[in-house]
Amino acid sequence: MEYTILIHQAEEGGFWSEVPALPGCYSQGETIDETLHNTREAIEAHLMALKEDQVAAPLEESLFIGKVRVEVADL
C-alpha cells in the first residue's frame, strides 16, 4: 500500500510530515530521511489501530500537488 506524504520544514528545525489520506497521521524528524522513516512507522501504527477497531484502511484517492504563482500588490 502506498500513501502520499507531505513534508514540511519545522520552524524550530527539522521536518514534520502529514498523510492526507489518513487524517491525524503525522510524524517528524531531524532530517528528511529520519522523517520518512518515522512517517512509515506512523502509517503502520495508524493502519494497525484501524484494523484493531475493525475499520477498513482508506485507499488514497487521486491527489494532485502543485504550485501556483500569484502576483500580489504590496501587502
Backbone bond lengths (Angstrom), bond angles and torsions (degrees), N, CA, C in turn:
res aa  C-N    CA-C-N  psi(-1)  N-CA   C-N-CA  omega(-1)  CA-C   N-CA-C  phi
1 M - - - 1.448 - - 1.527 107.96 -
2 E 1.300 116.94 138.29 1.462 120.84 178.63 1.520 109.62 -122.16
3 Y 1.321 115.07 142.83 1.455 121.70 176.25 1.519 109.07 -130.97
4 T 1.306 115.91 141.31 1.459 121.28 173.96 1.523 107.76 -76.17
5 I 1.326 116.50 136.65 1.450 120.49 174.75 1.525 108.76 -122.60
6 L 1.309 115.30 151.59 1.463 121.64 175.41 1.522 107.05 -112.73
7 I 1.319 116.31 129.79 1.468 121.03 179.51 1.514 108.30 -112.15
8 H 1.319 115.03 130.02 1.461 122.49 -178.80 1.524 108.91 -119.05
9 Q 1.314 115.89 148.09 1.457 120.12 171.76 1.521 107.51 -78.08
10 A 1.322 116.59 130.88 1.464 121.48 179.70 1.530 109.83 -83.61
11 E 1.315 116.38 141.99 1.473 121.04 -179.61 1.519 111.94 -59.03
12 E 1.330 116.41 -36.12 1.460 120.76 -176.47 1.528 112.79 -87.22
13 G 1.325 116.47 4.38 1.465 121.96 -178.62 1.516 110.10 109.07
14 G 1.297 115.83 156.19 1.454 119.98 -178.67 1.519 111.16 79.03
15 F 1.315 115.58 -159.62 1.451 121.64 -174.75 1.524 109.71 -140.20
16 W 1.323 115.33 159.07 1.462 120.33 171.57 1.523 107.99 -137.23
17 S 1.322 115.47 155.20 1.457 119.72 -175.72 1.524 110.59 -131.83
18 E 1.325 113.78 158.49 1.459 120.82 174.58 1.521 108.16 -138.35
19 V 1.326 114.83 155.09 1.459 121.88 -179.75 1.525 107.04 -118.72
20 P 1.339 118.02 99.74 1.464 120.45 -174.02 1.533 114.72 -55.19
21 A 1.314 118.22 -34.18 1.467 120.94 -178.35 1.527 112.55 -76.44
22 L 1.336 116.91 -13.93 1.464 121.78 -179.15 1.529 109.04 -123.24
23 P 1.321 117.64 81.34 1.465 119.96 -178.24 1.534 111.63 -51.99
24 G 1.323 115.38 132.12 1.456 120.92 179.81 1.515 113.50 90.60
25 C 1.328 117.75 -2.00 1.466 121.10 -179.95 1.524 108.63 -95.68
26 Y 1.328 115.42 106.93 1.457 123.09 -178.26 1.519 109.17 -131.76
27 S 1.318 116.97 161.24 1.457 121.49 172.57 1.520 108.65 -156.09
28 Q 1.329 115.48 -177.31 1.457 120.22 -178.99 1.518 109.83 -156.86
29 G 1.321 115.75 171.39 1.451 121.83 176.88 1.511 110.50 -174.25
30 E 1.315 115.44 165.06 1.463 120.88 179.26 1.528 111.54 -77.76
31 T 1.328 116.94 -30.16 1.458 122.17 178.93 1.531 108.39 -124.77
32 I 1.329 116.36 167.49 1.464 119.04 177.19 1.527 109.96 -64.70
33 D 1.327 117.98 -41.13 1.469 120.24 178.87 1.527 111.38 -60.92
34 E 1.322 116.76 -43.58 1.465 120.59 178.44 1.529 109.89 -65.01
35 T 1.323 116.72 -39.53 1.463 120.61 178.50 1.525 110.77 -63.58
36 L 1.336 117.38 -42.59 1.463 121.09 176.98 1.529 111.09 -60.43
37 H 1.316 116.50 -46.11 1.464 121.29 179.03 1.530 110.74 -60.63
38 N 1.327 116.09 -48.61 1.465 120.45 -178.60 1.527 111.58 -65.49
39 T 1.321 116.67 -35.08 1.460 120.64 178.95 1.523 110.30 -67.44
40 R 1.314 117.09 -40.95 1.467 120.93 176.64 1.529 109.29 -57.61
41 E 1.331 116.98 -45.18 1.463 120.94 178.57 1.527 111.47 -64.18
42 A 1.333 116.84 -39.17 1.470 120.61 179.15 1.525 111.00 -65.50
43 I 1.324 117.14 -39.66 1.466 121.02 178.15 1.531 109.52 -63.96
44 E 1.333 116.85 -46.02 1.457 120.24 179.42 1.525 111.03 -59.75
45 A 1.326 117.66 -44.15 1.463 121.35 179.04 1.524 110.90 -64.65
46 H 1.315 116.46 -40.79 1.466 121.60 179.64 1.533 109.64 -62.14
47 L 1.338 116.55 -45.89 1.461 120.70 -179.39 1.526 111.64 -67.00
48 M 1.320 117.64 -37.03 1.472 120.56 177.09 1.522 110.51 -64.82
49 A 1.336 116.97 -39.81 1.471 120.25 178.12 1.525 110.68 -64.22
50 L 1.334 116.98 -40.42 1.459 120.10 177.01 1.521 110.63 -62.62
51 K 1.337 116.28 -41.55 1.469 120.85 179.29 1.519 110.94 -62.57
52 E 1.336 117.16 -43.57 1.468 121.48 178.46 1.526 111.13 -61.09
53 D 1.332 116.09 -34.69 1.464 120.84 178.44 1.528 111.96 -85.49
54 Q 1.327 116.09 5.12 1.462 123.51 -179.29 1.527 112.30 56.86
55 V 1.329 114.22 42.55 1.463 121.82 176.96 1.524 107.08 -111.42
56 A 1.309 116.85 131.98 1.460 120.36 180.00 1.523 110.63 -65.93
57 A 1.315 115.43 140.74 1.458 120.59 177.24 1.522 108.69 -67.56
58 P 1.326 117.57 129.71 1.461 119.45 179.59 1.523 111.27 -67.81
59 L 1.304 114.77 139.94 1.458 120.23 173.26 1.514 107.58 -89.59
60 E 1.302 115.66 143.02 1.453 119.13 -179.99 1.524 109.76 -75.24
61 E 1.307 115.25 126.42 1.454 119.92 174.27 1.519 108.10 -82.71
62 S 1.291 117.03 171.63 1.465 120.10 179.76 1.520 109.58 -54.14
63 L 1.288 114.95 129.72 1.458 121.27 179.80 1.520 107.04 -130.55
64 F 1.305 115.87 123.73 1.452 121.10 179.64 1.522 108.28 -115.62
65 I 1.300 116.03 130.52 1.455 121.59 179.94 1.519 107.27 -119.53
66 G 1.299 115.90 130.63 1.452 119.48 -179.43 1.520 110.59 -152.91
67 K 1.296 115.44 178.08 1.450 122.07 177.10 1.515 108.42 -123.50
68 V 1.307 114.99 146.91 1.461 121.40 177.62 1.524 107.30 -129.42
69 R 1.309 116.79 127.88 1.462 121.16 178.18 1.529 107.61 -91.71
70 V 1.318 115.89 133.03 1.457 121.16 175.29 1.513 109.29 -127.60
71 E 1.291 116.06 147.94 1.450 121.54 176.92 1.526 106.89 -105.69
72 V 1.310 116.52 122.16 1.446 121.66 -178.47 1.523 109.12 -121.56
73 A 1.328 115.58 133.44 1.450 119.70 177.22 1.537 108.58 -62.22
74 D 1.304 116.93 164.79 1.464 120.86 -179.41 1.522 110.33 -46.73
75 L 1.320 114.67 128.61 1.474 120.79 179.62 1.496 110.50 -93.59
